Amino acid sequence: MIKFYSLDSKLILSYTPDRAGNERWAIERIEEGEDVLLKRTFKFKPEDVYSKSDEDEFIEDDLFNENEGTIEFVLGTVVEYSLGEDRCNYYEITKGVLVEEFSIFISTELELDVKYFVADNNISVFDTIFKFLSEDLYIGGFHPNALPLKDFLLLIRNFPNTWEKKLYARSRLTSILRQYFENVEDATKKYERYLNKKISGKGSDLQKMFKKQELQKYQTILDKIKQMLASERGYSENQWQKEILQIILLLFPKYIFSFTEGPIRTDVNRRVDFLLVDAGGNIDILEIKKPHDIPILSNREYRNNYIPQKELSGTIMQVEKYLYHLNRWAYKGEKELTEKYKKELPVGFSLKITNPAGMIIMGRDNDLNVEQKLDFEVVRRKYKNLIDILTYDDLIRRLEFTINSLRNA
């Protein structure tokens, strides 16, 4: 039987052998100057014995408690850790007792139990952990790299036991046998049912980790768009496009490269505002128009419908032609564009023309009435398979929704 307690800034492990067999085996090994290995996990040297005597030499009587055969070892010491104004205490486990190369620190808030050290069939928990870990381990407390107590307890609950290993072995065997024989038990289902009952592991909450930075990023973008729309006349067309391009690349991180005035070979050479390139090298095109306070839909109905204004319909036709000619350019275009931009691309990275799509950023929809918004949505969905039509108010709404979602997460 193993128990733990702390005394005089020391963490003590008290070991009492089972009644069966030699109850003094551990004491006898220490007396002979040999190490003691408890449950294939705790490895103690003679100098690790906890003595209540002030004398330096080993006194046999100090090994005994109320039960004959009980022996006590110093498992670690209590150390303080501070982070700013926060302070906490850890048990620093004596190096070499559990693992040789790295230090282990366990928060004193955890009430120690042997199950935190020894798994089923006397498997050392920490020896297993350090087969995958190559740094000091902090459990609980304020250390920035600490494994939270709740996740450590989750790890212990999910530590493979003998029954789980047996189920896994049966699953592997029956999965092979079932390919050749009928009426073979499906042990895989039993193994999966067992795993489903166990609590799943939990990774880092990435959204929480980057929440502050993401909020700051999206709020800055939102403020930037609103400021630009409020002072549109202060921007040239070229300046406006460059500023909006930066925003688009932040809102659509799938695009990792952009090229201004990308060429498209036809009988008449054409140039798009921007070529966008994703991580696979696939090309899309982007057209950016200043709002100019020009409505995107007519103010008057035509046969009970609001139709696109010339600026919108003309831009849609322009982008459709770009896509048509880009697709016709195909393989030859891929080679020419890759060669043109090779100095700006990573070595071995090639551009691809694979059903490219278009994106149009233009106009405002904040003054549209309900019927106009419905008809505008009809127009957008008509071209959805080829062209994504976004107004500046779409960008604002997308940012506001994202910011609210992050704040409420």
N, C-alpha and C positions, 0 to 999 in steps of 0.2 A: 504494500500500500504506500502511496506517495501523497504527501501533503506539502503545502507551501505556506510560509509565513515570513514576515519581515521583522527584523529586530536590529537596532543600532545601525541603521542605514545599510543593512545587509539583507539579501533575499536568501532565505534558507529553504532547502529541500530536505524534508524528513522522510526517510525510507524505512519501512518495517517489512521484513520478508514474510512471505506466506508461511503458515504453520507447517506445511508439508516440507520435508527436507531439512537441510541444515540452516537454522535460523541465523547462524553467525557467519555465514559465508562471506558477506561483504566486509565485516569487521576483520575476518581472518586475512582477506586479500590486502586490506589496508595495512595490517600489522606486518605483512610480508613485503610491503613497499610496492605493491602492484596496483594497477588501475582497476576501477570498478565501472562496469558498463551496466546501466539499469535500463531495462526494456528496449535494448538496442538503440537507445536514444541519448541518454545522459552518460557522458564519459567523464568520470572524476578521478583526479590524482590524489595521492595521500595528503598533499598540502591543501586540498580543497575541503578537508574535513573541518566542520565547524566545532571549535573548542570553546567552552565557556571559561576555561582557565586563562589567567593572564600570563602564564608561563609560555615560553616559546615551544618547549618540547611537547611531543605528543603524549597525552595522558589517556590511558585506556578508559578510565571511568567516565571521561567526558563524552565518549561515544554513546553512552547509554541514556535513554529516557526512561519512562515508566515501563515500556515493554523491552524485554531482553532481546537483543538483536537489532534494535532500532539504531540507525546511524544517520547523522545529519551532515549535509554538505552546504558550502556556500555556493549558490547558483549564480549570484550576481550581486551588484550593489545598486543603491538608489542614487541617481544623479539628477541634477536640476537642469532644465533647458528653458531658455528665455527667447522670446521673439517679440521685440518691441516691449510693450508693457505686460504682455502675456507670459505667464510662467507655468510650467508643469513639471512633473517628476516622471522619470523613466526608470525601469529596472534595466540596468545594463548587464546583459548576460555575460558571464566570464567566457572569454574567447577560448575555444577548444572544447568546451563542454558539449555544445550542440553542433557547431560547425567550426572549422579551423580558420578560414581566411577572413571572414567578415564579422562585424559586430552586430548584435541584435539588441534593440531597445524596445521595451514593452511598457506602455503607459501603466502607471500604478493604479489607474482607475479600473483596470481590468482585474477582476477577482480570479486569480490563476487556478487552473484546473489541469490535471494531467492530460485531459483530452485535447488541450491546446498544443501539446507537445508530441503526443503519441497517438497515432491513428490505429485503425483496425489491424490486427495481426502484428503489433509492435513495429509499425512503420514510423520512422521519424518524420514528423511534419516539416521541421525546418531543414533537415537534410534534403528532403524532396524539393522544398521551395528553392533552395540554393543550387539546385541543378539547373535552374532557369534564370536565377538572379545573380548578378555579379557586382553588388554594391551593398553597403550597410543597410539594414532594414529597421525602419521605425514603425511601430504599430501604435496608433492612437496619438493623442497629444497634439502639440502645435507645430511640430516640425513640418516644413513646407512639402516634403516628399513622403510624409507619413501615409501608411495604409490605414484608412479610417477603421476604428474598432468594429463598426457594423459590417464592413466588408471583410475584415479578418474573420469574424464569426461566420459570415456567409461562406468564406473559403473552407472553414473547418466543417461546416455542415455538408459541403459538397465534396469533401475529400473522399476519393474512391475507397470503398470498403470491399471486403472479401466477397459479399453477395453480388455487388455490382460487377466485379471482375468475372465472377462465374457466369452472370447473365450475359456479359459481353462475349465471353468465350463461346457460350452456347449459340449466341446470335451469329457469330462468324461461321461456326460449324454448320448450322442449319441452313444458312444462306447459300452455302455451297451444295449441300445435299439436296436441297429443294430443286436445284437445277436438273437433277438426274432422277430423283425418285418422288413418287407421290406419297401422300399421307405422312409427310414429315412435319413435325410440330414447327410452327412459325415462332421461334424463340425471339426473333427480331422485334415483333410486336410487344412481347413481354418486356424486353429490354427498353424499348421506347416509352412504354407506359411507366416504367420505373423512373426513367429520366425526367419525364413530364411532371412527376410528383415532387421531384427535387426542386429547390429554389434555383432559378437561373442566376448565373453570374451577371454582374452589372459593371459596365465599363464607365469611363469618365464621362461626365455630363459636359459635352463639348459646347453645347449652346450656352450653358451657364458659365463656362470658362471664358468664352469670348463675348458674352452678352454686353458688357460695358463698352468694349471697342466697337462692336457692331452698332449699338445704339448711337454712339458718337459719329460713326461713319455715315449712317443713313440720315441722321439729323443734319449733318453738315451738307450732304447732297441736297436734301430737301430745301434747306435755307438757300443754297446756291441757285437752285432752279427758280425759286420764288424771287430772289434778288435779280436774276437775269430777266425774268418776265416783266418785272417792274421797271427795268431800265433797258429794254430791248433796243431802243434807238442808239444807245451808246456803244453797240457792238456792230462791227462790220459783219457781212455774211460769213467771211472766212473765220473770223474770231469766234463767232457764234457756233459754227460747226465744230471747231476744235474743242470748245468748252463742253458742248453737249456730247461729243464723242467720248470724252473722259467719263462722263456720267453713265453713258450706255455700257462702257466696258466694266464699270463697277457694278452695275445692276445686272449685267449678263456675263458672269465670270467664265462661261464656257468659251468665250473668245479670248485668245491669248495674244493675237497679233492684229494690227489694223494698218492698212495702207491707204494713203490719201490719193484721190483721183486715179483709181485703178483703171488700167486700160482694158478695153474689150475690142478685139479685132473683128471688124465687119468690112463691108464695102466702104463704109465711112467710119473712121476710127471714133470710138466713143469712150467717154471716161465717166465712171461712177463717182459719187462723192467719196465713198469709202468701200474698200474690200475688207471684210472681217474674216478671220481665220480661227477655227477651233483647234483643240489639241490634236485632232486627227489629221489636220491639214486641210479640212474641207472649207470651201469658200462660200460665204454669203455676202450680200451687198446691202449697203445702208445709204439711204438718202435722208438728209436733214434739211428742213426748210424752216426759216424764221416764221413766227406766227403772223406778223404784219397786221394783226387785228383783222385778218380776212376770215370770214366764216367758212367752214368746211362744207356746209350744206346750204342750199338755197333757203331764203326766208319765205319764199312763196311756194305753194304746193303746185305740183304738176300731176294732174289726174289723181289727186288725193295722196300724193307722195312728195316727200322732200328729197330732191336729187343732189348729188355731189356738185359742188362748185367746180369751175374750170381748173382751179389750182389743184384740187384733190384728184379729179378725174385725169388731168394731164400728168400728174406725178405717178399715178397708178399705171397709166399707159407707158410712161417712160421706163418704170421699173420692170414691167412685163417684157418690154423689148430688150432690156439689158439681160434678163434671165434667158430669153429666147436665144440671143446671140451668144451668151456665155455657154449655154448647153451645146450649141452648134460648134463652138470653138473646141470644146472637149479636150481630147488628149493633147493636141497641139498647143492648146491654151495652157494646159497644166505645165508643159515643158517650158513655154515662154515665160509664164509668170514665176515659176520656180527659179529660172535663170535670172530674171529681172530683180528679184528680191533676195537672192541667195546670200548676200552680205548681211542681211537683217534676220536671216533664219538660222536656226541651229544646223550644224553639219549633218547631212543626211536627211534633213526635213524637206519634204516635197509637198507642194500644193495640189489639191484635188478638186475637180469640178464634178460633184456628185449630186445631181438634183439640187442645185443651190436655191436658197430662199432669199426673199427680200424683206427689208424692214424700212418703213417710212415713219419718220418723226416729223409731225407738222400740226399746226392749228391748235385751236382751243375748243373745248366742248362745254365750258362752264355756263355759257349763255343759251345752250340748246334747250328747247322745251321737251316735254315727254315724248311727243310724236317724232320730233327730230332725232332724239337719242335712239329711238327704236329703229328708225330708218337708217341711221348711221351704223347701227349694229348689223343690220341686214347687209349693208355694203361691205363691212369688214369681214363678215362671215363668208361672203361670196368669194373673197380672195384669200381666205384663211390658209388654204393649202399651199399658196405660193408667197403671199405677202402679209406681213404683220403690220397693220396700220395703227400707230399709237399717237395720241395727242399729248400735249404737254400736261394736260390735266390727268391723263392716264398715268403718267410718270409720278405726278404728285400723289394721286390716290394710292398707287402701289407702294410708295415710300411711307405714306401715313399708315397704311395697313400693316406694313412690316414693322414699323416703330411701335405701334400699339401691341402687336403680337409679342414682340420682344419684352416690352414692359410688363405684360401680363403673364409671361412665361414663368 
